[in-house]
Amino acid sequence: MSKSFLHRARLATGQPLSRRARRMAWAWVAGATLALAACGGGSDRTPPTVPAQPSEQAGPDTPATPVPPEVPESPTSPDPTYTVGGTASGVLGTGLVLQNNGADDLPVAADGSFTFATLLAAGANYDVTIKSQPLSRVCSVSNASGIVATSAVVNVAVTCATSPARFAYVANQGSNTIGAYTVDASTGALSPVAGAPTVSANRPFSLAVDPRGRFVYSTIDRSTYAIDADTGALSPVPGVSVASGRSLAVDPTGRFAYSLSYDDNAVTAYTIDAATGALRELAGQAEVATGPNPVAVAVEPTGRFAYVTNTYTRSIWTYAIDATTGALSEVAEQPVANGGNAPNSIAIDPAGRYVYGTILGSNTVSAYTIDAATGALTLVPGPVVATVANPFSIAVDPSGRFVYVTSSEVNSVSGYTIDASTGALSPMPGSPFATGSISLSIAVDPAGRFAYVANMDSQEVWVYAIDASTGALTRAAVPPIATGPYPYSIVLSK
């Protein structure tokens, strides 16, 4: 277009265009072209592209243009989660383990609130069950399952109670036998195990039952017996498994046992075969020295400490128990109260706070507090607590409120109430309670409803009902049960 325009201009004038005229013509052409481009007309061809002007180069002193930071996206809030828990009551001793949804194990060793570690989202299911029962109680769960709402679950309830005794066993020294009996849970009455022969034993002296009621151990005759879970009948476990001893105790886990040797002045530690009940001495660390003439051994309910009474030194020795091996290590020696003579039997309250011991030569009973950290004993302050003559055997009821002491001379049982805050003893109303002739041993059933006294001279066991409020003993409305000659020890099994 521009060339034809200039050609027409020359033709019109007949002269060549001057330089100035050509510049003006070119300017007019450029303006017209731009105008046409702006209007979109004049041609179907794409208008020429105007080259971009180069930008100014940034000099060394020119500040860089700041780049705004990227704004991160807001994180998504996690769904809220909630705890699952509740309260436990009646817990005593070790062994209770809870689970939620078949996992998240939670040991519970005392009354109070509990909470599982794993949190659950709203809408999730929860299901609380008992993985293992405590050794001394039977527990059940209520409000056990449901769906998590929009708050913590706090209403799961675990209730534990002691199961009553099912069987009783009596060591008859005069006939070298062990008698087996069934226990009526409603009346407390004893009946000989039907069809089961009386087990022959060599001078049975002291009996002990493992916490789960599967085995009976007899000292002096060095025997272990398996308990028939249905009938209560005993059958000897093959092999000699217990060294000759005067007293034997099984720890609350049922893994270890401890036997005293009166002549060797030692306590021997054993492991218990979980399948057969057989005892095996600990390798290289079984025997530990005691004071001269040890008489009785007991293990406190947590299984951390053992206690041994020593007649000659007039003291109670404390031993720490290795939780893994069962080995004993001496902690301390505690003289008996007021220089008492001939400490004999020993018993521990179910909560593991107090130790009680009979002082045979002084006709007294002593009370001690247990140091929770070391197991060491401290005499409970207060006046000397008197018993009738020759206090021989002692037992604490499963509620930890009452203590009972038999007399081998006055044919009676002395009863005491326990001060829950101090452990001090006070004679209960109506005490002492009459027994048969020469009462050597007493046992309280695990449910705390009945007490059983073995009477050596009259060769029978008397049954007593325990008043739940006062602890007073009343002869139960059941006849005494005959035993063999010289019934020296009685124990109960669940």
TORTI-280281 format. One line per 2 residues: number of its first residue (from 0); their letters; for each residue x, y, z of C-alpha. Coordinates in steps of 0.25 Angstrom, whole numbers. Example, Ala and Ser with C-alpha at 12.3 -4.5 7.8 and 13.67 -1.06 7.14 Angstrom:
% residues 2
0	as	49 -18 31 ~ 55 -4 29
This chain:
% residues 494
0	ms	0 0 0 ~ 11 10 3
2	ks	19 8 -10 ~ 6 10 -18
4	fl	3 22 -11 ~ 16 28 -13
6	hr	16 24 -28 ~ 2 31 -30
8	ar	8 44 -23 ~ 19 44 -33
10	la	10 42 -45 ~ 1 53 -40
12	tg	12 64 -39 ~ 20 58 -50
14	qp	33 61 -42 ~ 40 52 -32
16	ls	37 55 -18 ~ 46 63 -9
18	rr	52 57 3 ~ 43 65 12
20	ar	31 60 4 ~ 35 46 5
22	rm	36 47 20 ~ 23 53 21
24	aw	17 43 12 ~ 23 32 21
26	aw	17 38 33 ~ 4 38 27
28	va	4 24 23 ~ 9 19 37
30	ga	-3 27 43 ~ -13 21 34
32	tl	-8 7 36 ~ -9 9 51
34	al	-23 14 50 ~ -28 3 41
36	aa	-22 -7 51 ~ -29 -1 62
38	cg	-42 -1 55 ~ -40 -15 51
40	gg	-42 -12 36 ~ -35 -10 23
42	sd	-29 -24 22 ~ -31 -38 26
44	rt	-17 -40 28 ~ -11 -40 43
46	pp	-5 -26 46 ~ 10 -26 48
48	tv	15 -28 62 ~ 21 -17 69
50	pa	34 -21 76 ~ 34 -20 91
52	qp	43 -10 96 ~ 55 -15 104
54	se	54 -12 119 ~ 64 -5 126
56	qa	75 -13 131 ~ 76 -14 147
58	gp	89 -7 151 ~ 97 -12 163
60	dt	90 -1 172 ~ 76 -5 167
62	pa	68 -12 178 ~ 62 -25 174
64	tp	47 -26 174 ~ 43 -34 186
66	vp	35 -47 184 ~ 24 -49 193
68	pe	25 -62 201 ~ 16 -74 198
70	vp	5 -75 208 ~ 4 -89 213
72	es	-10 -96 213 ~ -16 -97 227
74	pt	-15 -111 232 ~ -27 -120 234
76	sp	-31 -121 248 ~ -30 -136 253
78	dp	-43 -142 258 ~ -44 -141 273
80	ty	-41 -154 281 ~ -46 -158 295
82	tv	-41 -167 306 ~ -48 -180 311
84	gg	-48 -183 326 ~ -56 -185 339
86	ta	-54 -189 353 ~ -50 -202 360
88	sg	-54 -207 374 ~ -51 -218 382
90	vl	-37 -220 376 ~ -27 -227 385
92	gt	-13 -232 382 ~ -7 -233 368
94	gl	-11 -240 355 ~ -23 -232 350
96	vl	-20 -228 335 ~ -31 -221 327
98	qn	-32 -220 312 ~ -40 -211 302
100	ng	-43 -217 289 ~ -34 -228 291
102	ad	-22 -220 293 ~ -16 -208 301
104	dl	-13 -216 314 ~ -15 -209 326
106	pv	-11 -215 340 ~ -20 -210 352
108	aa	-14 -212 366 ~ -23 -204 374
110	dg	-37 -198 376 ~ -40 -185 368
112	sf	-41 -179 354 ~ -34 -185 342
114	tf	-31 -180 328 ~ -26 -188 316
116	at	-15 -181 308 ~ -21 -182 294
118	ll	-30 -171 290 ~ -42 -174 282
120	aa	-50 -165 272 ~ -65 -162 273
122	ga	-72 -173 267 ~ -62 -184 270
124	ny	-66 -197 278 ~ -60 -200 291
126	dv	-60 -213 298 ~ -54 -215 312
128	ti	-50 -229 316 ~ -42 -236 327
130	ks	-29 -242 322 ~ -25 -248 335
132	qp	-32 -249 349 ~ -24 -245 362
134	ls	-19 -257 370 ~ -28 -254 382
136	rv	-41 -249 375 ~ -51 -251 364
138	cs	-54 -239 356 ~ -65 -235 346
140	vs	-68 -223 337 ~ -81 -215 335
142	na	-84 -204 325 ~ -72 -211 317
144	sg	-76 -208 303 ~ -82 -197 294
146	iv	-79 -186 284 ~ -71 -174 287
148	at	-79 -162 287 ~ -73 -148 288
150	sa	-67 -149 301 ~ -58 -158 310
152	vv	-64 -171 314 ~ -63 -172 329
154	nv	-74 -181 334 ~ -68 -195 332
156	av	-68 -202 345 ~ -59 -213 350
158	tc	-64 -220 362 ~ -56 -231 370
160	at	-60 -240 381 ~ -53 -252 388
162	sp	-58 -265 383 ~ -61 -275 395
164	ar	-53 -287 399 ~ -56 -300 392
166	fa	-47 -309 399 ~ -40 -311 412
168	yv	-28 -319 416 ~ -23 -324 430
170	an	-9 -329 433 ~ -11 -341 443
172	qg	3 -343 449 ~ -2 -354 458
174	sn	-7 -363 446 ~ 3 -358 436
176	ti	-8 -354 427 ~ -15 -341 420
178	ga	-30 -341 420 ~ -37 -334 409
180	yt	-51 -328 411 ~ -61 -320 402
182	vd	-67 -307 408 ~ -81 -303 407
184	as	-81 -288 403 ~ -94 -285 409
186	tg	-93 -292 423 ~ -78 -294 424
188	al	-79 -308 427 ~ -68 -318 424
190	sp	-70 -332 417 ~ -60 -342 414
192	va	-56 -343 399 ~ -65 -354 394
194	ga	-58 -366 389 ~ -44 -360 391
196	pt	-35 -367 400 ~ -27 -360 411
198	vs	-14 -357 406 ~ -2 -364 413
200	an	9 -354 417 ~ 21 -355 426
202	rp	19 -346 438 ~ 12 -335 431
204	fs	14 -322 439 ~ 11 -309 432
206	la	2 -308 419 ~ 2 -298 408
208	vd	-7 -296 396 ~ -3 -289 383
210	pr	-11 -276 381 ~ -19 -282 369
212	gr	-23 -294 377 ~ -16 -305 369
214	fv	-6 -310 378 ~ -4 -314 393
216	ys	10 -314 399 ~ 14 -321 412
218	ti	26 -319 420 ~ 35 -329 427
220	dr	29 -340 418 ~ 35 -332 406
222	st	23 -335 397 ~ 15 -327 387
224	ya	0 -331 383 ~ -8 -327 371
226	id	-23 -323 374 ~ -34 -329 366
228	ad	-41 -316 362 ~ -55 -323 362
230	tg	-54 -332 374 ~ -43 -326 383
232	al	-36 -340 384 ~ -21 -340 385
234	sp	-11 -348 377 ~ 4 -348 379
236	vp	13 -341 369 ~ 25 -350 366
238	gv	39 -347 372 ~ 44 -341 385
240	sv	43 -326 383 ~ 43 -319 396
242	as	54 -320 407 ~ 50 -324 420
244	gr	45 -311 427 ~ 35 -306 438
246	sl	28 -295 431 ~ 26 -292 416
248	av	20 -280 409 ~ 16 -278 394
250	dp	17 -264 388 ~ 5 -258 382
252	tg	9 -260 368 ~ 10 -275 370
254	rf	24 -275 364 ~ 32 -276 376
256	ay	32 -284 390 ~ 40 -282 403
258	sl	43 -293 413 ~ 49 -292 427
260	sy	59 -302 433 ~ 58 -301 448
262	dd	71 -309 450 ~ 79 -302 439
264	na	75 -288 442 ~ 72 -285 428
266	vt	61 -282 418 ~ 61 -288 404
268	ay	56 -282 392 ~ 49 -290 381
270	ti	43 -288 367 ~ 29 -295 364
272	da	27 -302 352 ~ 15 -296 346
274	at	10 -309 340 ~ 13 -319 351
276	ga	14 -311 363 ~ 28 -317 366
278	lr	38 -309 374 ~ 52 -307 370
280	el	63 -300 378 ~ 69 -287 372
282	ag	82 -290 365 ~ 93 -285 373
284	qa	85 -276 382 ~ 74 -284 389
286	ev	78 -284 403 ~ 79 -272 412
288	at	83 -271 426 ~ 72 -268 437
290	gp	74 -266 452 ~ 75 -278 460
292	np	62 -287 461 ~ 53 -281 450
294	va	39 -284 452 ~ 30 -278 442
296	va	31 -271 429 ~ 21 -262 421
298	ve	21 -254 408 ~ 13 -241 408
300	pt	2 -239 397 ~ 10 -232 387
302	gr	21 -242 387 ~ 33 -233 389
304	fa	36 -237 403 ~ 37 -249 412
306	yv	37 -250 427 ~ 43 -260 437
308	tn	41 -262 452 ~ 53 -267 460
310	ty	51 -272 474 ~ 65 -271 479
312	tr	68 -257 474 ~ 54 -253 478
314	si	52 -245 465 ~ 46 -244 451
316	wt	55 -244 439 ~ 51 -237 427
318	ya	56 -241 413 ~ 54 -235 399
320	id	50 -244 388 ~ 56 -243 374
322	at	43 -241 365 ~ 50 -249 354
324	tg	57 -260 361 ~ 51 -261 374
326	al	64 -260 381 ~ 64 -254 395
328	se	73 -244 401 ~ 73 -239 416
330	va	68 -226 419 ~ 67 -224 434
332	eq	64 -231 447 ~ 53 -226 456
334	pv	53 -230 471 ~ 39 -234 476
336	an	32 -224 485 ~ 36 -222 499
338	gg	47 -233 499 ~ 36 -243 497
340	na	40 -258 497 ~ 38 -268 486
342	pn	32 -262 474 ~ 24 -272 467
344	si	13 -271 456 ~ 12 -259 447
346	ai	1 -253 438 ~ 1 -241 429
348	dp	-12 -232 425 ~ -17 -234 411
350	ag	-13 -220 407 ~ 2 -222 411
352	ry	2 -211 421 ~ 4 -218 435
354	vy	10 -231 440 ~ 5 -238 453
356	gt	12 -249 461 ~ 9 -257 473
358	il	19 -257 484 ~ 18 -271 490
360	gs	26 -269 503 ~ 20 -255 506
362	nt	5 -258 503 ~ 5 -245 494
364	vs	2 -242 480 ~ 11 -231 473
366	ay	7 -222 462 ~ 17 -215 452
368	ti	16 -206 440 ~ 23 -210 427
370	da	32 -199 420 ~ 26 -199 406
372	at	40 -197 400 ~ 49 -206 408
374	ga	39 -216 415 ~ 46 -212 428
376	lt	37 -214 440 ~ 34 -203 451
378	lv	27 -207 464 ~ 13 -200 465
380	pg	13 -191 477 ~ 4 -194 488
382	pv	2 -203 500 ~ 5 -218 499
384	va	-6 -226 494 ~ -9 -238 503
386	tv	-14 -252 498 ~ -18 -264 506
388	an	-7 -274 510 ~ 1 -280 499
390	pf	-3 -272 487 ~ 0 -282 475
392	si	-6 -279 462 ~ -11 -266 456
394	av	-19 -261 444 ~ -24 -248 438
396	dp	-38 -248 431 ~ -38 -244 416
398	sg	-44 -231 419 ~ -32 -227 427
400	rf	-41 -223 439 ~ -39 -234 449
402	vy	-28 -243 455 ~ -30 -257 461
404	vt	-21 -264 470 ~ -22 -278 476
406	ss	-18 -283 489 ~ -12 -297 491
408	ev	-14 -297 506 ~ -27 -290 509
410	ns	-36 -295 497 ~ -40 -282 491
412	vs	-38 -272 480 ~ -35 -258 483
414	gy	-41 -247 474 ~ -36 -233 471
416	ti	-40 -222 462 ~ -30 -214 454
418	da	-29 -199 454 ~ -29 -197 439
420	st	-20 -184 440 ~ -9 -189 450
422	ga	-10 -205 450 ~ -12 -205 465
424	ls	-20 -216 471 ~ -32 -215 481
426	pm	-39 -227 487 ~ -53 -229 480
428	pg	-66 -231 488 ~ -68 -245 493
430	sp	-53 -250 492 ~ -48 -260 495
432	fa	-57 -270 488 ~ -57 -285 492
434	tg	-51 -296 484 ~ -49 -311 485
436	si	-38 -316 493 ~ -24 -311 489
438	sl	-26 -302 477 ~ -14 -301 469
440	si	-18 -295 455 ~ -28 -286 450
442	av	-31 -282 436 ~ -41 -272 430
444	dp	-49 -274 417 ~ -45 -265 406
446	ag	-59 -259 406 ~ -58 -255 421
448	rf	-71 -262 425 ~ -65 -274 433
450	ay	-53 -278 441 ~ -48 -292 444
452	va	-40 -297 456 ~ -33 -310 457
454	nm	-33 -316 471 ~ -22 -326 474
456	ds	-27 -333 486 ~ -42 -334 482
458	qe	-37 -338 467 ~ -48 -329 460
460	vw	-50 -316 453 ~ -59 -306 458
462	vy	-66 -296 449 ~ -70 -282 453
464	ai	-78 -271 446 ~ -71 -257 446
466	da	-80 -245 449 ~ -78 -236 437
468	st	-78 -223 446 ~ -71 -227 459
470	ga	-63 -239 454 ~ -68 -247 466
472	lt	-68 -263 465 ~ -81 -271 467
474	ra	-81 -286 465 ~ -87 -289 452
476	av	-100 -298 452 ~ -92 -310 446
478	pp	-86 -321 454 ~ -71 -322 456
480	ia	-63 -331 446 ~ -55 -342 450
482	tg	-40 -342 446 ~ -28 -352 448
484	py	-20 -352 461 ~ -12 -339 464
486	py	-18 -329 454 ~ -7 -319 454
488	si	-10 -310 442 ~ -22 -306 433
490	vl	-22 -299 420 ~ -33 -295 411
492	sk	-33 -295 395 ~ -42 -287 385
